[in-house]
Amino acid sequence: MNYRHGFHAGNFADVLKHVVLLGALDALTRKPAPLAYLDTHAGRGLYALDSEAARKTGERRGGIDRLLDAHSLPPLLRRYLDAVRACDANTPPARYPGSPWLALHALRPGDRALLCELQSDEAAALRANLAHERRAHVHQRDGYEALPALLPPSEKRGLALIDPPFEAQEAEFKLIQRALAQVLPRWPQGVYAVWYPIKLARTREPFWRGLHGCGAKQVLAAELAVRAENSPLRLNGCGVVLLNPPWKLDQSLAAALPVLAQLLGEDGQGAWRLQWLKRE
């Protein structure tokens, strides 16, 4: 694979993904029983926002930077900013936390993080960045293959984040559906969060329809667009679908998404959507 997240760290897609992730984990940790977090495409865990790659794209300016000086934010967005500042208190921050770092920030001492990263250099960097974390277990392996191998966890409770780079474009949706079909019967009570890009809005429709037949009783979709969804050549928006979302997470997202659309939208084109795809 050629994808390197260092070019995109802190962009609007990271903001949405990490806001949803923290909201879900915070809801899960309100119950005392231990839980496990599994990340299928973990990356390196920490990203330098002052690196040559990050400066080349400047994507942070349309993402995390727009939230840093915002006022009167809803609780979930304040929670997200507090976590980013816990990683780097500088203003603006020179480092941005990836999903593994943020998950460990939200987890408790008795919880575990199972972090899968196939690329050898990224996996090595992940181990180095989290070397102090006894709760983190790094697996250099394919994330899709790891799902049925590592789940269900011994903790019985938890969340699996499926966050591929989508180099396979629309074919990636089929890989995700195949992986979910394998693991849902094994761990039906687990929470699954799936990030996906939006270039043309119609490309996600077959994926949504397929989720109607999945084993989860509830499926919630949260989407953010920063420009019109009418070009296949650029990332215009993104979404996260949650299978078995924690209780009341939809309410927290309903307060956060309109603010994100206003802050991150380009030239007034920001839009959001929060939709139940399945609710039994």
N, C-alpha and C positions, 0 to 999 in steps of 0.2 A: 504494500500500500504506500501511496505517496503522501497521504494526508498528514499534516503536522498542525496540531491545535495551537501551537505557539503563535501562529499568524493571526488567530481569531480570538484569543483569550480576552475575556471581558466584554465581548460584543453583546448585542441585544439578545442573541440566542442563548448565550451563557446566562444572562440575567434571568430570562424566563425559566430556563431549566433549573437553575439553582434556587430561585424563589419557590418553585413548586417542590423541589426536593427537600428544602428545609422545612417547608410547611408540612409535608407528609411525615418527615422524621420527627418533628416536634410533636405532632399529634400521636404518633406511635409511642413515643417515650413518656407520654403522660400515664401510661399503664406501667405498673412496676415490673412485670415479667421481662426478662432479657430478650433481645432481638438481634437478628443478623441483617447486615446490609451487603448486597452483592452488586458489583459494578462490572458489567460485561466488557466495557471499552474504557478502562480507567484512565489511560494517558499517564502523564508524569506527576499529577497531583498538585504541582505548583508551576506557575508560569511567570516569566519575567516580562513585565509590561514595558520595560525600557530596553528590551532586546532589539536587535536589528530587524528580526521578523515582525515583531509587534509594531515597531515604528514604520515599517514598510507599508502595512495596511492601514494602520491608525484606527482599527475597528473599535477600540476601547472608547473612542470619543463619541460613538453613537450608542454606547452601552453603559457601562458602569460609571463613566465620567459624568453622564447626565443626571445620575441620581445623587452624586456626592454632595451637591449644594442644594438639593431639593428640600422643601420644608413641608411640614404637616403631612407626612407620609402615613399610610395605613400601617397597622402593626406588623404585617408580614413583610413589608418592604423595609421597615426599620430593623426587623430581625435580620434580614438579609444583609443590610449595610453593616450592622454590628458584627456579623460573622466575617465579612470582607475586611473590616478594620481590625478584627482580632488577628487576622493573618498578616496585615501590614498597616500600621497606624499612620504611615506617612500620608500627606495630602499633596498631590494625588498619590495613591499607592504605587509602588514600584513592582509589586508582586500581586498576582491574582490567584486565588485558590481554586483548584479544580474540584470536581465532584468528590473524589476520595477525601480530600482535606476537609471539605465542608461537612461531609457525612461524619467523619470522626469528631469534628467540632460539636456536632449535634448529639452523637451517641454518648452513652454513659459508660462508666468503668467496666460494667459486666457485659457489655455488648461487643459484637465482633464485626469486622469489615473484611469481606472476601473480594479482593480486587484483581480483576483479570485484564491483562494487557499482552497482546500477541507480539508487538514489535520489541525486539530485544533492547534497543537503546532506550525506548520509553519505559520499559519494565525496569531496567537498571536505574533510571532516574527516579522512578516511583519508589523503589526500595530505598534509595539514598535519601529522598525527601521525607520519607516516613520511617526512617531507621529507628527513631525514638519511640515508635508506636507499637506496643506489644499487642494491641487489639487488631492491627492490620496484618493481613495474610495475603501476600502478593503471589499470584499465579501467572506465569508466562504461558498463556494458552489462549486458544480461540474462545471468545466469550460465548458464542452460541453453543459450542460444544460443552462449555462449562456449566451452563444452566441446568441441564438434567443430571450432570455429574455431581454438582455441589448442593442441589436442592432436592428435598427439603432440608433445611438446616436443623441442627440438634435443638436450637432454641424454639423451633416451631413458628415463631413470629418473625416478621421482618419485611424488608423491601428489596426488590431487585430493580436496578436501573439498567435499561437497555438503551444505549446511546451510541449507535454506530456512526462512522463518518459519512455514510451514505455515498460511498464511491460507486456502489452498484446502482445508484439512482433508484428508479422505481422498483427494480428487482429486490432492493433491500427490504421493502415491505413484505414480500413473500418469505424472505428469510426470517423476519421477525414473527410472522404468523406461524411459520413452521415451528419455531422455537417455543412459542407460547403454547401451541398444541401439544408439545412434548411435556412441558413442565407443569402446566395447570392441573392435570389430573394427579400429579405427584404432590403438589403444594397448592391446593385450591384456596386456602385461606390467606396466602401471601399477597402482599401489595406489589403490583408491577407498574413501573413508570417507564413509558416509552417516548423518547424524544424523536421528532421528525422535522425535516425542513419543509418549507412551502415556497415553491417558485411559482407554479401554476396551481391554483386552488383545486382544480379537478383531479390532480394526481393523487390526492389523499383520499378521495371518495371510495375507491375499491377497498382500501385498508379499513376505513370506517365501517363499511358494510360487512366486511369479514369479522369484525369484532362483535357484531350482533350474535354470531353463532359460537363465540368463545365460551369457555366454561365459567367465566366470572359472572357473578350476578349483577354487578354494577360496573359501568365503564363511563368515565368522565373525561371529556376533552377540553383542554385549556389552550387557546391559541392567541398569538400576538403577531400582528402584521405592522411593519414600519413603512410600507409603501404598497401600492396597488399590486395585487397578486396576478400579474399579467405578463410576466417575462420569465421564460425558462432559463435565462442566462445568469440570473443573480438570485441571491437569497432574499426574498421579499418578506418572509415571515417564518414562523416555526410554531410547533405545537408540542404538547405533552399529553398523552393519554394515560389515564390512571385506571388500572383494573383493581377492583376492591379498594377504592380510595378511603382513607380514614374519615371518620365521622366529623362533619362540619368543615372539612377542608374546602368544600365548594364555597362556603360562606366567606372564608378568608380570601380565596382567590377572586371572588366577586368584588371584593373591596380593592384588591391590588391591581387587577388587570386594567381597569379604565385609567388608572394613574400611570401605569406603564405605557399604555398606548399614547397618552398625552405627552409624556416626557420623551419617549423614544421614537415616536412617529416623525417622519420626514415631511416637512412642508404641510403639516396638518393632515397627513394621510394615515396616521396611526389608527389601528382598529384592533378589536379584541373579540373573542368568542369564548363562552363557557357553556358547554352543552353536554347533557347526559345522552350518551349513545345507547345506554342500556341501563335499566333500573327495574329490578324485579322486587 
